[in-house]
């Protein structure tokens, strides 16, 4: 392009600034350019410049006529633009983009060609280039996971008398526990918790689906081991839950470990008080990326990207608790595309979601054991969406993940670096209160 512009500029300068008295040429002819044969004075120099302009013009025109062909080893701005477009379409997901056409670039081009019905050459030819930069280009398809096994029928307990909403009609508590069948239930006047154990031996994978329904102002709360010095005193999650008489408790964002390691902690608010305000400017694809879930008094759980709101803004919006880990799994009913391209490691996973205010789902995937490897975040997000969740955030998993019912941890201890354990933490998310704590 620069050659064409230079040639046009040079020609225009010569054609319209030469004095007629030099009899060099007459530019103002619609039928073409007439070159004169009589040269006087400095006209020969101008004639040579004219020939140079024509040569540049012809070269530029010819280069535009050449078909596009980019392959391994090529370098330049055009290569970078191709790679930027491939990233937009999710065929390139990792690494810094350069101006070099590498083997990995060719592999991404072949993937694009395969999905879009072109010959898989790995070379950006004219057809590939045209389709790549058109609206008809098909984005990289999401990886399809093997469907989970159909769950076994849930056992039917001897239910007490319930009102039309499924709660106890008066005061009192109903508790049902069946470890063999994998079912744990708690029902009171304003709280209903049903925990169901699931498994797919073909993967292998084991997980818990905790359905939580509330009314009458019953809501989640945070239990800190030391409210005056948050993030300092460590304890096992089941001990924290038992001492606070929680019906259900589970591990949260484990902000304390980032505080002690002097890392960026994320926005942390507990019981309306700001603990930390530092966070990432933008939502990346590392773990944790410090996306947040804000809890509001009306029962809403809303997820936001890490740099979307400040701590003061969240308080002004009415947030009572803010948990920072991430990434967002589901927002406004839509799965976060990042889970299809990143977070592919198989690990114990833990996520909280809201179906609607007053109806929530907690998913706890066991991992790092012989019976259960763990899973990727795509699986967690897709199961959340299948269950009707509209807002969901990934919480700290791995050996931090803990699901505690009446003071007893239901999940198995995960193995990490040849050790079987659950991490001590400084806080948990909880709901409900009961004096009927397990002795186990």
Secondary structure, DSSP 8 states (H G I E B T S, - for coil): -HHHHHHHHHHHHHHHHS-GGG--EE---TT--EE-S---TTHHHHHHHHHHHHHHHHHHHHHHHS---B-TT-BSHHHHHHHHHHHHTTS--SS---SB--HHHHHHHHHHHHHTT----SSB-HHHHHHHTSTT-------------------------B-TTSSBSSS--EEEEETTTTEEEEE-SSEEEEEEEEEETTTTEEEEEEEEEE-TT---EEEES-GGGTT---EEHHHHHHHTTEEEEEE---HHHHHHTT-----EEETTEEEE----SS--SSSS--EEEEEETTS-EEEE-TTTS-HHHHHHTTEEEEEEE--EEEETTEE-THHHHS--S-B-EEEEEEEETTEEEEEEE--SSSS---B-HHHHHHHHHHTT-SEEEEE--GGG--EEETTEE-S--EEETTEEE--EESEEEEEEE-S-----
